[in-house]
């Protein structure tokens, strides 16, 4: 890997001597990255003395930049100013603990650095700037065992790390297969159990066991989030799963004036979604591992993003294909074909939301899940509220949709719209280098 050093006089003709001018009221990317009190601020404009720049730069352990004048003399970029040293001072902890320039590049990108902004620091792109920062940091003898900059060592992200041997077998094979196995055992047992209190207790215990197995899969392996999901995410996910199994029958019965008895339960959808935990984990592993390998080979942020977007779409497509096959298999085994469109939209929504959570994004999946759950709840409540005197108009939209497309159209539309919106957010968010580093550097 080529190490970039501080620019010299020969570079002045080929590199911009002055940063791009920002308009009034616009934030200066160089000043925001270097910090108002760091020497990088002198590169954004005049007003900082050379003594102040030299004193601040000394915090990195290097000598002050050449050409520092006395009091009242502003250091200019073309006259000895060292904006890279200012940036190193701002991110000195990151540079000290980084074991590869890719970690520095991803962290700079997370702070708003782009290839255009890197030109202010006299580099063609963020990766080139990160290589110089990595090379200029003094390292102790104990750090010599770290992989060299040219090695581009690929370290697995925390969200997708799986140890070799038994740990890999546990997180990628055994745990993801547990929810489907428990759900299949529960349905097989209920088919033989007589109705009564014991059957009800068995249903409750089986549902809790399946949910606990799903929670184990989300705490270990590629779908693990660096921070626990919020209460809103958990409640919305539980509602969406519960509605997928019980909602269509309840809504259809409510439109017809009921429910006056127990409505049908979509067990095929429940079994298909439980079995789909395995392909979800494998596709998440495929995406995170492939993204890290592309990050090691890329030489620019644009190149990495262009290589990662097709990988995300391919992983999502593989999961949807596997989910459709498992739903069809569950329907054939139970003799009740599930609504493939609604279950597929729900599966895509849940996978995209979990990928974003696993890579450090919380706000967007929370909004998407809560919106889809809110739409389903609002439709069901509107049908029930229409029975109040003078409120019959509340059920007109839901009754019209159900009459034309069936009760399954409600969760299909709610989850599909939320999934497409989440996909539009996930493609740019998950194609950023900062989304595939250790959460501590984000």
C-alpha positions in Angstrom: 0.0 0.0 0.0 1.4 3.4 -0.9 1.9 5.7 2.0 1.2 9.4 1.4 3.4 11.9 3.1 2.9 15.6 3.7 2.9 17.5 0.4 5.9 19.3 -0.8 6.5 22.2 -3.1 6.3 19.9 -6.2 2.8 19.1 -5.4 1.5 22.6 -5.5 0.9 22.7 -9.2 -1.2 19.5 -9.3 -3.2 19.9 -6.1 -5.6 22.7 -5.2 -3.9 25.3 -3.1 -7.2 26.6 -1.7 -10.2 24.8 -0.4 -13.6 25.1 -2.2 -15.3 28.2 -1.0 -18.5 27.6 1.0 -21.3 30.0 0.7 -22.5 32.1 3.6 -24.4 30.1 6.2 -23.1 26.7 4.9 -21.1 24.5 7.3 -17.4 24.1 6.3 -16.6 20.4 6.0 -13.0 21.0 6.7 -13.6 23.0 9.8 -16.2 20.6 11.1 -13.9 17.6 10.6 -10.8 19.2 12.1 -12.6 20.9 14.9 -12.8 24.6 15.8 -9.9 24.4 18.1 -7.7 22.2 16.0 -5.1 23.4 13.5 -7.3 22.2 10.7 -9.4 25.2 11.2 -6.6 27.4 9.8 -7.0 25.6 6.5 -10.6 26.6 6.2 -9.8 30.2 6.4 -7.5 32.8 8.0 -7.6 34.0 11.6 -5.6 31.4 13.5 -2.0 32.1 14.3 0.9 29.8 13.5 1.8 29.5 17.2 -1.6 28.2 18.0 -1.4 25.7 15.1 2.0 24.5 16.2 0.8 24.1 19.9 -2.2 22.1 18.9 -0.4 19.9 16.5 2.1 19.0 19.1 -0.5 16.8 20.8 0.0 14.2 18.1 3.6 13.6 19.1 5.0 15.1 15.8 7.0 18.3 15.4 5.1 21.4 14.4 4.5 22.0 10.8 7.2 23.8 9.0 6.6 27.4 8.1 4.8 28.3 11.3 5.2 32.0 11.7 5.2 34.1 14.8 2.2 35.6 16.5 -0.3 37.1 14.2 1.0 35.1 11.1 -1.6 32.8 9.7 -0.3 29.5 8.3 -1.4 29.1 4.7 -1.8 25.7 3.0 0.8 26.5 0.3 3.3 27.9 2.9 3.9 25.0 5.2 0.4 24.4 6.5 -0.3 20.8 7.4 -4.1 20.1 7.4 -3.6 16.3 7.7 -1.8 16.8 11.1 -4.8 18.8 12.2 -7.1 16.0 11.2 -4.9 13.5 13.1 -5.1 15.7 16.2 -8.9 15.7 16.0 -9.1 11.9 15.6 -5.9 10.9 17.5 -7.6 8.1 19.5 -9.0 6.5 16.4 -5.6 6.7 14.6 -3.8 5.3 17.6 -6.0 2.2 18.0 -6.6 1.5 14.3 -5.1 -1.7 13.0 -5.8 -1.0 9.3 -6.3 2.2 7.3 -9.8 1.0 6.4 -11.0 1.6 10.0 -9.8 5.2 9.7 -11.5 5.7 6.3 -14.8 4.3 7.5 -14.7 6.5 10.6 -13.9 9.6 8.6 -16.8 8.8 6.3 -19.1 8.4 9.3 -18.1 11.9 10.4 -19.2 13.4 7.0 -15.9 13.1 5.0 -16.3 12.5 1.2 -13.8 12.3 -1.6 -14.5 15.9 -2.5 -13.8 16.9 1.1 -10.6 14.9 1.1 -9.3 17.3 -1.7 -9.2 20.0 1.0 -6.6 17.9 2.7 -4.6 17.4 -0.5 -5.7 13.8 -1.2 -7.6 12.3 -4.1 -10.0 10.3 -1.9 -10.8 9.3 1.7 -8.9 6.0 1.5 -5.7 7.8 0.4 -6.1 10.3 3.3 -6.7 7.5 5.7 -3.5 5.7 4.6 -1.4 8.8 5.3 -3.0 9.2 8.7 -2.3 5.6 9.5 1.3 5.7 8.4 2.1 8.9 10.3 0.8 7.7 13.7 3.7 6.7 16.0 3.3 3.1 17.1 4.8 1.2 19.9 6.7 -2.0 19.5 3.7 -4.0 20.7 1.8 -2.7 17.6 4.2 -4.3 15.1 2.1 -7.5 15.2 -0.8 -5.6 13.7 -1.4 -6.3 10.0 0.5 -3.9 7.7 -1.4 -1.3 5.7 -0.8 -3.2 2.4 -2.2 -6.4 3.8 -5.7 -5.0 3.9 -6.6 -7.6 6.6 -10.3 -8.3 6.7 -11.7 -8.4 10.2 -15.3 -9.6 10.7 -17.7 -7.1 12.0 -19.1 -7.6 15.5 -22.6 -8.0 14.2 -21.6 -10.9 11.9 -18.7 -12.4 13.7 -18.8 -16.2 14.1 -15.9 -18.1 15.7 -14.4 -21.1 14.0 -15.5 -24.6 14.8 -18.4 -25.3 17.2 -19.3 -21.6 17.5 -19.7 -21.2 13.8 -21.9 -24.3 13.7 -24.0 -23.0 16.6 -24.6 -19.5 15.2 -25.1 -20.4 11.5 -26.8 -23.8 11.7 -28.2 -24.9 15.0 -29.7 -21.7 16.4 -31.4 -20.6 13.1 -33.0 -24.0 12.8 -34.3 -24.0 16.3 -37.4 -21.7 15.7 -38.6 -23.8 12.8 -38.1 -27.1 14.6 -40.0 -25.8 17.7 -42.8 -24.5 15.6 -43.1 -27.7 13.7 -43.1 -29.7 16.9 -45.8 -27.4 18.4 -48.1 -27.8 15.4 -47.6 -31.6 15.3 -48.4 -31.8 19.0 -51.5 -29.7 18.7 -52.9 -31.9 15.9 -52.9 -34.8 18.4 -53.9 -33.0 21.6 -57.6 -32.9 22.7 -59.2 -29.5 23.2 -59.1 -28.1 26.8 -57.0 -26.3 29.3 -54.0 -28.5 28.6 -54.1 -27.6 24.9 -54.3 -23.9 25.7 -51.3 -24.1 28.1 -49.4 -26.1 25.4 -50.1 -23.3 22.9 -48.9 -20.6 25.2 -45.7 -22.5 26.2 -45.0 -23.4 22.5 -45.4 -19.8 21.3 -43.1 -18.5 24.1 -40.5 -21.2 23.2 -40.5 -20.2 19.5 -40.2 -16.5 20.4 -37.3 -17.3 22.8 -35.5 -19.2 20.1 -35.9 -16.3 17.7 -34.5 -14.0 20.3 -31.5 -16.2 20.7 -30.9 -16.0 16.9 -31.0 -12.2 17.1 -28.5 -12.1 20.0 -25.9 -14.2 18.3 -24.6 -14.3 14.8 -24.9 -12.0 11.8 -28.3 -10.5 12.9 -27.0 -9.3 16.3 -27.4 -5.7 16.9 -24.7 -3.7 18.7 -27.4 -2.1 20.9 -30.6 -3.7 22.1 -33.6 -2.9 20.0 -36.0 -0.4 21.4 -39.4 -1.1 22.9 -41.2 0.3 19.9 -39.3 -2.1 17.6 -40.1 -5.1 19.7 -43.8 -4.3 20.1 -44.2 -3.5 16.4 -42.5 -6.8 15.4 -44.7 -8.8 17.8 -47.8 -7.2 16.4 -46.8 -7.8 12.8 -46.0 -11.5 13.5 -49.2 -11.9 15.5 -51.3 -10.2 12.8 -49.7 -12.4 10.1 -51.0 -15.5 12.0 -54.3 -14.2 13.4 -55.1 -10.9 11.8 -56.7 -11.9 8.4 -59.2 -14.2 10.0 -60.1 -11.7 12.7 -60.5 -8.9 10.2 -62.7 -11.0 7.9 -64.9 -12.0 10.8 -65.2 -8.4 12.0 -66.3 -7.3 8.6 -69.0 -10.0 8.6 -70.3 -8.9 12.0 -68.3 -11.1 14.3 -66.3 -12.6 15.7 -68.8 -14.8 17.4 -66.5 -17.8 17.5 -62.9 -18.6 17.2 -61.6 -17.4 13.8 -59.2 -19.5 11.7 -55.5 -19.3 12.4 -52.9 -19.2 9.6 -50.6 -21.9 10.9 -48.8 -22.2 7.5 -47.6 -18.6 7.6 -46.4 -19.2 11.2 -44.4 -22.3 10.2 -43.0 -20.7 7.0 -41.8 -17.6 8.9 -40.2 -19.7 11.6 -38.4 -21.9 9.1 -37.2 -18.8 7.3 -35.0 -17.8 10.2 -32.3 -20.1 8.8 -32.1 -18.5 5.3 -32.3 -15.0 6.9 -29.2 -15.7 9.0 -27.3 -17.2 6.0 -28.2 -14.3 3.7 -27.2 -11.8 6.4 -23.9 -13.6 6.7 -23.5 -13.5 2.9 -24.0 -9.8 2.8 -21.8 -8.8 5.8 -19.0 -11.1 4.8 -19.1 -10.0 1.2 -19.2 -6.3 2.1 -16.1 -6.6 4.3 -14.2 -8.4 1.4 -15.2 -5.6 -1.0 -14.2 -3.0 1.6 -10.7 -4.5 1.7 -10.4 -4.4 -2.1 -11.9 -1.0 -2.8 -9.8 2.0 -3.5 -12.6 4.6 -3.0 -16.0 5.1 -1.4 -17.8 5.2 -4.7 -16.2 2.0 -5.8 -17.2 0.3 -2.6 -20.8 1.5 -2.7 -21.1 0.4 -6.4 -20.0 -3.1 -5.4 -22.1 -3.4 -2.3 -25.5 -2.4 -3.6 -25.9 -5.4 -5.9 -24.7 -7.6 -3.0 -27.5 -6.3 -0.8 -30.2 -6.8 -3.5 -28.9 -10.3 -4.2 -29.0 -11.3 -0.5 -32.6 -9.9 -0.2 -33.6 -11.8 -3.4 -32.1 -15.1 -2.2 -34.0 -14.7 1.1 -37.3 -14.0 -0.6 -36.9 -17.0 -2.9 -36.1 -19.2 0.1 -39.1 -17.8 2.1 -41.5 -18.4 -0.8 -40.3 -22.0 -1.1 -40.7 -22.6 2.7 -44.1 -21.0 2.7 -45.2 -23.3 -0.1 -43.8 -26.3 1.6 -45.5 -25.4 4.9 -48.8 -24.9 3.0 -48.5 -28.2 1.3 -47.7 -30.0 4.6 -50.6 -28.4 6.5 -53.1 -28.4 3.6 -53.7 -24.6 3.8 -51.7 -22.5 1.3 -50.6 -19.2 3.0 -50.8 -15.8 1.4 -47.4 -15.6 -0.3 -47.6 -11.9 -1.0 -48.4 -10.8 2.5 -45.9 -13.2 4.2 -43.2 -12.3 1.6 -43.7 -8.5 2.2 -43.5 -9.1 6.0 -40.3 -11.2 5.6 -38.6 -8.6 3.5 -39.6 -5.8 6.0 -38.3 -7.7 9.0 -35.0 -8.7 7.3 -34.2 -5.2 6.1 -35.1 -3.7 9.5 -32.8 -6.2 11.2 -29.9 -5.6 8.8 -30.2 -1.8 9.5 -30.3 -2.5 13.3 -27.3 -4.8 13.1 -25.3 -2.1 11.3 -26.0 0.7 13.7 -29.2 2.3 12.2 -32.2 2.5 14.6 -34.5 5.4 13.7 -35.5 4.3 10.2 -36.4 0.6 11.0 -38.3 1.8 14.0 -40.4 4.2 12.0 -41.0 1.6 9.2 -42.1 -1.2 11.6 -44.2 1.1 13.7 -45.9 2.5 10.6 -46.8 -0.9 9.2 -48.1 -2.1 12.5 -50.1 1.1 13.0 -51.8 0.7 9.6 -52.9 -2.8 10.4 -54.1 -1.7 13.8 -56.0 1.3 12.4 -57.8 -0.8 9.8 -58.9 -3.3 12.4 -60.0 -0.6 14.8 -61.9 1.3 12.1 -64.0 -1.8 11.3 -64.8 -2.4 15.0 -65.5 1.3 15.7 -68.0 1.4 12.7 -70.5 -0.5 14.9 -70.9 2.6 17.1 -74.0 4.7 16.3 -73.3 7.1 13.4 -69.8 5.7 12.7 -70.6 3.3 9.9 -68.6 5.4 7.4 -65.3 4.4 9.2 -65.4 0.9 7.8 -66.1 1.9 4.2 -62.4 2.0 3.0 -61.6 -1.3 4.7 -64.7 -3.1 3.5 -64.2 -1.9 -0.1 -60.6 -3.2 -0.1 -61.5 -6.5 1.5 -64.4 -7.0 -1.0 -62.1 -6.4 -3.9 -58.8 -8.0 -2.8 -59.6 -10.0 0.3 -58.5 -9.6 3.9 -54.9 -10.4 3.1 -54.6 -7.2 1.1 -54.3 -5.1 4.3 -51.1 -6.6 5.7 -49.7 -7.0 2.1 -50.0 -3.3 1.4 -48.9 -2.2 4.8 -45.8 -4.3 4.8 -45.0 -3.9 1.1 -45.0 -0.1 1.3 -42.9 -0.1 4.4 -40.5 -2.6 3.0 -40.0 -0.6 -0.2 -39.4 2.6 1.8 -37.0 0.8 4.0 -35.2 -0.6 1.0 -34.7 2.9 -0.3 -33.0 3.8 2.9 -31.1 0.6 3.3 -29.4 0.7 -0.1 -27.4 3.9 0.6 -27.0 3.3 4.3 -25.6 -0.2 4.0 -23.3 0.7 1.1 -21.3 3.1 3.3 -18.0 1.9 4.5 -18.8 3.1 8.1 -21.7 0.6 8.3 -19.2 -2.4 8.1 -16.8 -1.5 10.9 -16.7 -2.2 14.6 -19.5 -0.3 16.3 -17.0 1.4 18.5 -15.6 3.3 15.5 -19.0 4.4 14.2 
